[in-house]
Amino acid sequence: MANRALPVVAEISSPTNKATLQILLRSLLGIHLGRYRDRIEVLAASVSVVKFDRYGPLLESLGERGYLAPNLQQRVGT
């Protein structure tokens, strides 16, 4: 999945599929993809930001839900 998704990551402004987002983040950060669900938790309705600079991908924000109403921020993600 990562091999198919990475070539188009530059064209995607906001991936919406949770599994695809998890796989992309792990691949970009050099984390083994075999157990992609075990290493980084990405909650539903969250925003993650990866900055691409001269040193490669830099994770600036993971699972941010501050834009949601307070009662929704505390809800358990899926």
Phi and psi restraints in degrees (range 20) as a CNS / XPLOR table:
assign (resid 1 and name C) (resid 2 and name N)
       (resid 2 and name CA) (resid 2 and name C) 1.0 -62.2 20.0 2
assign (resid 2 and name N) (resid 2 and name CA)
       (resid 2 and name C) (resid 3 and name N) 1.0 -40.2 20.0 2
assign (resid 2 and name C) (resid 3 and name N)
       (resid 3 and name CA) (resid 3 and name C) 1.0 -62.2 20.0 2
assign (resid 3 and name N) (resid 3 and name CA)
       (resid 3 and name C) (resid 4 and name N) 1.0 -33.8 20.0 2
assign (resid 3 and name C) (resid 4 and name N)
       (resid 4 and name CA) (resid 4 and name C) 1.0 -78.1 20.0 2
assign (resid 4 and name N) (resid 4 and name CA)
       (resid 4 and name C) (resid 5 and name N) 1.0 -35.3 20.0 2
assign (resid 4 and name C) (resid 5 and name N)
       (resid 5 and name CA) (resid 5 and name C) 1.0 -82.4 20.0 2
assign (resid 5 and name N) (resid 5 and name CA)
       (resid 5 and name C) (resid 6 and name N) 1.0 -37.2 20.0 2
assign (resid 5 and name C) (resid 6 and name N)
       (resid 6 and name CA) (resid 6 and name C) 1.0 -59.1 20.0 2
assign (resid 6 and name N) (resid 6 and name CA)
       (resid 6 and name C) (resid 7 and name N) 1.0 -40.3 20.0 2
assign (resid 6 and name C) (resid 7 and name N)
       (resid 7 and name CA) (resid 7 and name C) 1.0 -61.4 20.0 2
assign (resid 7 and name N) (resid 7 and name CA)
       (resid 7 and name C) (resid 8 and name N) 1.0 -22.6 20.0 2
assign (resid 7 and name C) (resid 8 and name N)
       (resid 8 and name CA) (resid 8 and name C) 1.0 -106.0 20.0 2
assign (resid 8 and name N) (resid 8 and name CA)
       (resid 8 and name C) (resid 9 and name N) 1.0 5.1 20.0 2
assign (resid 8 and name C) (resid 9 and name N)
       (resid 9 and name CA) (resid 9 and name C) 1.0 -59.9 20.0 2
assign (resid 9 and name N) (resid 9 and name CA)
       (resid 9 and name C) (resid 10 and name N) 1.0 -31.7 20.0 2
assign (resid 9 and name C) (resid 10 and name N)
       (resid 10 and name CA) (resid 10 and name C) 1.0 -67.5 20.0 2
assign (resid 10 and name N) (resid 10 and name CA)
       (resid 10 and name C) (resid 11 and name N) 1.0 -24.2 20.0 2
assign (resid 10 and name C) (resid 11 and name N)
       (resid 11 and name CA) (resid 11 and name C) 1.0 -89.4 20.0 2
assign (resid 11 and name N) (resid 11 and name CA)
       (resid 11 and name C) (resid 12 and name N) 1.0 -12.2 20.0 2
assign (resid 11 and name C) (resid 12 and name N)
       (resid 12 and name CA) (resid 12 and name C) 1.0 -97.4 20.0 2
assign (resid 12 and name N) (resid 12 and name CA)
       (resid 12 and name C) (resid 13 and name N) 1.0 120.3 20.0 2
assign (resid 12 and name C) (resid 13 and name N)
       (resid 13 and name CA) (resid 13 and name C) 1.0 -87.9 20.0 2
assign (resid 13 and name N) (resid 13 and name CA)
       (resid 13 and name C) (resid 14 and name N) 1.0 -28.8 20.0 2
assign (resid 13 and name C) (resid 14 and name N)
       (resid 14 and name CA) (resid 14 and name C) 1.0 -153.6 20.0 2
assign (resid 14 and name N) (resid 14 and name CA)
       (resid 14 and name C) (resid 15 and name N) 1.0 87.9 20.0 2
assign (resid 14 and name C) (resid 15 and name N)
       (resid 15 and name CA) (resid 15 and name C) 1.0 -57.9 20.0 2
assign (resid 15 and name N) (resid 15 and name CA)
       (resid 15 and name C) (resid 16 and name N) 1.0 135.9 20.0 2
assign (resid 15 and name C) (resid 16 and name N)
       (resid 16 and name CA) (resid 16 and name C) 1.0 -107.1 20.0 2
assign (resid 16 and name N) (resid 16 and name CA)
       (resid 16 and name C) (resid 17 and name N) 1.0 -16.0 20.0 2
assign (resid 16 and name C) (resid 17 and name N)
       (resid 17 and name CA) (resid 17 and name C) 1.0 -84.2 20.0 2
assign (resid 17 and name N) (resid 17 and name CA)
       (resid 17 and name C) (resid 18 and name N) 1.0 121.2 20.0 2
assign (resid 17 and name C) (resid 18 and name N)
       (resid 18 and name CA) (resid 18 and name C) 1.0 -58.9 20.0 2
assign (resid 18 and name N) (resid 18 and name CA)
       (resid 18 and name C) (resid 19 and name N) 1.0 -45.9 20.0 2
assign (resid 18 and name C) (resid 19 and name N)
       (resid 19 and name CA) (resid 19 and name C) 1.0 -63.6 20.0 2
assign (resid 19 and name N) (resid 19 and name CA)
       (resid 19 and name C) (resid 20 and name N) 1.0 -42.7 20.0 2
assign (resid 19 and name C) (resid 20 and name N)
       (resid 20 and name CA) (resid 20 and name C) 1.0 -62.4 20.0 2
assign (resid 20 and name N) (resid 20 and name CA)
       (resid 20 and name C) (resid 21 and name N) 1.0 -42.7 20.0 2
assign (resid 20 and name C) (resid 21 and name N)
       (resid 21 and name CA) (resid 21 and name C) 1.0 -63.1 20.0 2
assign (resid 21 and name N) (resid 21 and name CA)
       (resid 21 and name C) (resid 22 and name N) 1.0 -44.0 20.0 2
assign (resid 21 and name C) (resid 22 and name N)
       (resid 22 and name CA) (resid 22 and name C) 1.0 -60.6 20.0 2
assign (resid 22 and name N) (resid 22 and name CA)
       (resid 22 and name C) (resid 23 and name N) 1.0 -44.3 20.0 2
assign (resid 22 and name C) (resid 23 and name N)
       (resid 23 and name CA) (resid 23 and name C) 1.0 -65.8 20.0 2
assign (resid 23 and name N) (resid 23 and name CA)
       (resid 23 and name C) (resid 24 and name N) 1.0 -42.5 20.0 2
assign (resid 23 and name C) (resid 24 and name N)
       (resid 24 and name CA) (resid 24 and name C) 1.0 -61.8 20.0 2
assign (resid 24 and name N) (resid 24 and name CA)
       (resid 24 and name C) (resid 25 and name N) 1.0 -45.8 20.0 2
assign (resid 24 and name C) (resid 25 and name N)
       (resid 25 and name CA) (resid 25 and name C) 1.0 -60.8 20.0 2
assign (resid 25 and name N) (resid 25 and name CA)
       (resid 25 and name C) (resid 26 and name N) 1.0 -46.3 20.0 2
assign (resid 25 and name C) (resid 26 and name N)
       (resid 26 and name CA) (resid 26 and name C) 1.0 -63.9 20.0 2
assign (resid 26 and name N) (resid 26 and name CA)
       (resid 26 and name C) (resid 27 and name N) 1.0 -42.6 20.0 2
assign (resid 26 and name C) (resid 27 and name N)
       (resid 27 and name CA) (resid 27 and name C) 1.0 -64.1 20.0 2
assign (resid 27 and name N) (resid 27 and name CA)
       (resid 27 and name C) (resid 28 and name N) 1.0 -46.2 20.0 2
assign (resid 27 and name C) (resid 28 and name N)
       (resid 28 and name CA) (resid 28 and name C) 1.0 -62.7 20.0 2
assign (resid 28 and name N) (resid 28 and name CA)
       (resid 28 and name C) (resid 29 and name N) 1.0 -33.9 20.0 2
assign (resid 28 and name C) (resid 29 and name N)
       (resid 29 and name CA) (resid 29 and name C) 1.0 -91.5 20.0 2
assign (resid 29 and name N) (resid 29 and name CA)
       (resid 29 and name C) (resid 30 and name N) 1.0 0.3 20.0 2
assign (resid 29 and name C) (resid 30 and name N)
       (resid 30 and name CA) (resid 30 and name C) 1.0 76.6 20.0 2
assign (resid 30 and name N) (resid 30 and name CA)
       (resid 30 and name C) (resid 31 and name N) 1.0 24.4 20.0 2
assign (resid 30 and name C) (resid 31 and name N)
       (resid 31 and name CA) (resid 31 and name C) 1.0 -92.3 20.0 2
assign (resid 31 and name N) (resid 31 and name CA)
       (resid 31 and name C) (resid 32 and name N) 1.0 134.4 20.0 2
assign (resid 31 and name C) (resid 32 and name N)
       (resid 32 and name CA) (resid 32 and name C) 1.0 -52.5 20.0 2
assign (resid 32 and name N) (resid 32 and name CA)
       (resid 32 and name C) (resid 33 and name N) 1.0 132.3 20.0 2
assign (resid 32 and name C) (resid 33 and name N)
       (resid 33 and name CA) (resid 33 and name C) 1.0 -83.1 20.0 2
assign (resid 33 and name N) (resid 33 and name CA)
       (resid 33 and name C) (resid 34 and name N) 1.0 -12.8 20.0 2
assign (resid 33 and name C) (resid 34 and name N)
       (resid 34 and name CA) (resid 34 and name C) 1.0 -56.8 20.0 2
assign (resid 34 and name N) (resid 34 and name CA)
       (resid 34 and name C) (resid 35 and name N) 1.0 -34.7 20.0 2
assign (resid 34 and name C) (resid 35 and name N)
       (resid 35 and name CA) (resid 35 and name C) 1.0 -124.6 20.0 2
assign (resid 35 and name N) (resid 35 and name CA)
       (resid 35 and name C) (resid 36 and name N) 1.0 54.3 20.0 2
assign (resid 35 and name C) (resid 36 and name N)
       (resid 36 and name CA) (resid 36 and name C) 1.0 -60.2 20.0 2
assign (resid 36 and name N) (resid 36 and name CA)
       (resid 36 and name C) (resid 37 and name N) 1.0 -25.4 20.0 2
assign (resid 36 and name C) (resid 37 and name N)
       (resid 37 and name CA) (resid 37 and name C) 1.0 -79.3 20.0 2
assign (resid 37 and name N) (resid 37 and name CA)
       (resid 37 and name C) (resid 38 and name N) 1.0 -15.1 20.0 2
assign (resid 37 and name C) (resid 38 and name N)
       (resid 38 and name CA) (resid 38 and name C) 1.0 -93.2 20.0 2
assign (resid 38 and name N) (resid 38 and name CA)
       (resid 38 and name C) (resid 39 and name N) 1.0 -11.9 20.0 2
assign (resid 38 and name C) (resid 39 and name N)
       (resid 39 and name CA) (resid 39 and name C) 1.0 -105.6 20.0 2
assign (resid 39 and name N) (resid 39 and name CA)
       (resid 39 and name C) (resid 40 and name N) 1.0 -35.8 20.0 2
assign (resid 39 and name C) (resid 40 and name N)
       (resid 40 and name CA) (resid 40 and name C) 1.0 -137.3 20.0 2
assign (resid 40 and name N) (resid 40 and name CA)
       (resid 40 and name C) (resid 41 and name N) 1.0 129.4 20.0 2
assign (resid 40 and name C) (resid 41 and name N)
       (resid 41 and name CA) (resid 41 and name C) 1.0 -97.3 20.0 2
assign (resid 41 and name N) (resid 41 and name CA)
       (resid 41 and name C) (resid 42 and name N) 1.0 125.2 20.0 2
assign (resid 41 and name C) (resid 42 and name N)
       (resid 42 and name CA) (resid 42 and name C) 1.0 -118.3 20.0 2
assign (resid 42 and name N) (resid 42 and name CA)
       (resid 42 and name C) (resid 43 and name N) 1.0 112.7 20.0 2
assign (resid 42 and name C) (resid 43 and name N)
       (resid 43 and name CA) (resid 43 and name C) 1.0 -78.4 20.0 2
assign (resid 43 and name N) (resid 43 and name CA)
       (resid 43 and name C) (resid 44 and name N) 1.0 153.1 20.0 2
assign (resid 43 and name C) (resid 44 and name N)
       (resid 44 and name CA) (resid 44 and name C) 1.0 -60.4 20.0 2
assign (resid 44 and name N) (resid 44 and name CA)
       (resid 44 and name C) (resid 45 and name N) 1.0 144.2 20.0 2
assign (resid 44 and name C) (resid 45 and name N)
       (resid 45 and name CA) (resid 45 and name C) 1.0 66.1 20.0 2
assign (resid 45 and name N) (resid 45 and name CA)
       (resid 45 and name C) (resid 46 and name N) 1.0 22.8 20.0 2
assign (resid 45 and name C) (resid 46 and name N)
       (resid 46 and name CA) (resid 46 and name C) 1.0 -104.1 20.0 2
assign (resid 46 and name N) (resid 46 and name CA)
       (resid 46 and name C) (resid 47 and name N) 1.0 164.1 20.0 2
assign (resid 46 and name C) (resid 47 and name N)
       (resid 47 and name CA) (resid 47 and name C) 1.0 -119.5 20.0 2
assign (resid 47 and name N) (resid 47 and name CA)
       (resid 47 and name C) (resid 48 and name N) 1.0 130.8 20.0 2
assign (resid 47 and name C) (resid 48 and name N)
       (resid 48 and name CA) (resid 48 and name C) 1.0 -121.3 20.0 2
assign (resid 48 and name N) (resid 48 and name CA)
       (resid 48 and name C) (resid 49 and name N) 1.0 142.4 20.0 2
assign (resid 48 and name C) (resid 49 and name N)
       (resid 49 and name CA) (resid 49 and name C) 1.0 -124.8 20.0 2
assign (resid 49 and name N) (resid 49 and name CA)
       (resid 49 and name C) (resid 50 and name N) 1.0 127.0 20.0 2
assign (resid 49 and name C) (resid 50 and name N)
       (resid 50 and name CA) (resid 50 and name C) 1.0 -116.8 20.0 2
assign (resid 50 and name N) (resid 50 and name CA)
       (resid 50 and name C) (resid 51 and name N) 1.0 124.2 20.0 2
assign (resid 50 and name C) (resid 51 and name N)
       (resid 51 and name CA) (resid 51 and name C) 1.0 -97.7 20.0 2
assign (resid 51 and name N) (resid 51 and name CA)
       (resid 51 and name C) (resid 52 and name N) 1.0 131.5 20.0 2
assign (resid 51 and name C) (resid 52 and name N)
       (resid 52 and name CA) (resid 52 and name C) 1.0 -103.3 20.0 2
assign (resid 52 and name N) (resid 52 and name CA)
       (resid 52 and name C) (resid 53 and name N) 1.0 117.4 20.0 2
assign (resid 52 and name C) (resid 53 and name N)
       (resid 53 and name CA) (resid 53 and name C) 1.0 -132.9 20.0 2
assign (resid 53 and name N) (resid 53 and name CA)
       (resid 53 and name C) (resid 54 and name N) 1.0 -166.6 20.0 2
assign (resid 53 and name C) (resid 54 and name N)
       (resid 54 and name CA) (resid 54 and name C) 1.0 -66.4 20.0 2
assign (resid 54 and name N) (resid 54 and name CA)
       (resid 54 and name C) (resid 55 and name N) 1.0 -18.6 20.0 2
assign (resid 54 and name C) (resid 55 and name N)
       (resid 55 and name CA) (resid 55 and name C) 1.0 -94.5 20.0 2
assign (resid 55 and name N) (resid 55 and name CA)
       (resid 55 and name C) (resid 56 and name N) 1.0 -1.6 20.0 2
assign (resid 55 and name C) (resid 56 and name N)
       (resid 56 and name CA) (resid 56 and name C) 1.0 106.6 20.0 2
assign (resid 56 and name N) (resid 56 and name CA)
       (resid 56 and name C) (resid 57 and name N) 1.0 -168.2 20.0 2
assign (resid 56 and name C) (resid 57 and name N)
       (resid 57 and name CA) (resid 57 and name C) 1.0 -66.6 20.0 2
assign (resid 57 and name N) (resid 57 and name CA)
       (resid 57 and name C) (resid 58 and name N) 1.0 138.1 20.0 2
assign (resid 57 and name C) (resid 58 and name N)
       (resid 58 and name CA) (resid 58 and name C) 1.0 -129.6 20.0 2
assign (resid 58 and name N) (resid 58 and name CA)
       (resid 58 and name C) (resid 59 and name N) 1.0 120.8 20.0 2
assign (resid 58 and name C) (resid 59 and name N)
       (resid 59 and name CA) (resid 59 and name C) 1.0 -75.8 20.0 2
assign (resid 59 and name N) (resid 59 and name CA)
       (resid 59 and name C) (resid 60 and name N) 1.0 112.4 20.0 2
assign (resid 59 and name C) (resid 60 and name N)
       (resid 60 and name CA) (resid 60 and name C) 1.0 -93.9 20.0 2
assign (resid 60 and name N) (resid 60 and name CA)
       (resid 60 and name C) (resid 61 and name N) 1.0 -30.8 20.0 2
assign (resid 60 and name C) (resid 61 and name N)
       (resid 61 and name CA) (resid 61 and name C) 1.0 -152.6 20.0 2
assign (resid 61 and name N) (resid 61 and name CA)
       (resid 61 and name C) (resid 62 and name N) 1.0 137.9 20.0 2
assign (resid 61 and name C) (resid 62 and name N)
       (resid 62 and name CA) (resid 62 and name C) 1.0 -130.6 20.0 2
assign (resid 62 and name N) (resid 62 and name CA)
       (resid 62 and name C) (resid 63 and name N) 1.0 122.9 20.0 2
assign (resid 62 and name C) (resid 63 and name N)
       (resid 63 and name CA) (resid 63 and name C) 1.0 64.8 20.0 2
assign (resid 63 and name N) (resid 63 and name CA)
       (resid 63 and name C) (resid 64 and name N) 1.0 32.2 20.0 2
assign (resid 63 and name C) (resid 64 and name N)
       (resid 64 and name CA) (resid 64 and name C) 1.0 -70.4 20.0 2
assign (resid 64 and name N) (resid 64 and name CA)
       (resid 64 and name C) (resid 65 and name N) 1.0 128.9 20.0 2
assign (resid 64 and name C) (resid 65 and name N)
       (resid 65 and name CA) (resid 65 and name C) 1.0 -128.4 20.0 2
assign (resid 65 and name N) (resid 65 and name CA)
       (resid 65 and name C) (resid 66 and name N) 1.0 20.5 20.0 2
assign (resid 65 and name C) (resid 66 and name N)
       (resid 66 and name CA) (resid 66 and name C) 1.0 -64.2 20.0 2
assign (resid 66 and name N) (resid 66 and name CA)
       (resid 66 and name C) (resid 67 and name N) 1.0 -19.2 20.0 2
assign (resid 66 and name C) (resid 67 and name N)
       (resid 67 and name CA) (resid 67 and name C) 1.0 -76.3 20.0 2
assign (resid 67 and name N) (resid 67 and name CA)
       (resid 67 and name C) (resid 68 and name N) 1.0 -15.1 20.0 2
assign (resid 67 and name C) (resid 68 and name N)
       (resid 68 and name CA) (resid 68 and name C) 1.0 -81.0 20.0 2
assign (resid 68 and name N) (resid 68 and name CA)
       (resid 68 and name C) (resid 69 and name N) 1.0 158.5 20.0 2
assign (resid 68 and name C) (resid 69 and name N)
       (resid 69 and name CA) (resid 69 and name C) 1.0 -59.8 20.0 2
assign (resid 69 and name N) (resid 69 and name CA)
       (resid 69 and name C) (resid 70 and name N) 1.0 147.0 20.0 2
assign (resid 69 and name C) (resid 70 and name N)
       (resid 70 and name CA) (resid 70 and name C) 1.0 -50.4 20.0 2
assign (resid 70 and name N) (resid 70 and name CA)
       (resid 70 and name C) (resid 71 and name N) 1.0 -40.6 20.0 2
assign (resid 70 and name C) (resid 71 and name N)
       (resid 71 and name CA) (resid 71 and name C) 1.0 -67.4 20.0 2
assign (resid 71 and name N) (resid 71 and name CA)
       (resid 71 and name C) (resid 72 and name N) 1.0 -26.6 20.0 2
assign (resid 71 and name C) (resid 72 and name N)
       (resid 72 and name CA) (resid 72 and name C) 1.0 -85.0 20.0 2
assign (resid 72 and name N) (resid 72 and name CA)
       (resid 72 and name C) (resid 73 and name N) 1.0 -26.8 20.0 2
assign (resid 72 and name C) (resid 73 and name N)
       (resid 73 and name CA) (resid 73 and name C) 1.0 -62.4 20.0 2
assign (resid 73 and name N) (resid 73 and name CA)
       (resid 73 and name C) (resid 74 and name N) 1.0 -33.0 20.0 2
assign (resid 73 and name C) (resid 74 and name N)
       (resid 74 and name CA) (resid 74 and name C) 1.0 -86.2 20.0 2
assign (resid 74 and name N) (resid 74 and name CA)
       (resid 74 and name C) (resid 75 and name N) 1.0 -8.5 20.0 2
assign (resid 74 and name C) (resid 75 and name N)
       (resid 75 and name CA) (resid 75 and name C) 1.0 -68.5 20.0 2
assign (resid 75 and name N) (resid 75 and name CA)
       (resid 75 and name C) (resid 76 and name N) 1.0 145.0 20.0 2
assign (resid 75 and name C) (resid 76 and name N)
       (resid 76 and name CA) (resid 76 and name C) 1.0 -69.3 20.0 2
assign (resid 76 and name N) (resid 76 and name CA)
       (resid 76 and name C) (resid 77 and name N) 1.0 132.1 20.0 2
assign (resid 76 and name C) (resid 77 and name N)
       (resid 77 and name CA) (resid 77 and name C) 1.0 -81.1 20.0 2
assign (resid 77 and name N) (resid 77 and name CA)
       (resid 77 and name C) (resid 78 and name N) 1.0 172.2 20.0 2
